[in-house]
Amino acid sequence: MNDFVQIVSTIGYPIASCLAMGLFFKYVTDKDRDERQQLSLRHDQEIKEITAALNNNTLALQRLCERIDSNDEG
């Protein structure tokens, strides 16, 4: 608290307030960047899982179609 009073008395309240807002803005921006990066990584993992499930479903449908076609011919 004493440091804040010394800064205000040295450079003035408006400049000290601007510096404080700048530091707060940097903190919020850094935190937001980290959260977006984590969400992006989680999204990439989810897309990989969905792609694998879609490929498995495609293979299952192909096998079913082959069985249906072989039953229709026989």
Secondary structure, 3 states (H helix, E strand, C coil): CHHHHHHHHHHCHHHHHHHHHHHHHHHHHHHHHHHHHHHHHHHHHHHHHHHHHHHHHHHHHHHHHHHHHHHHHC
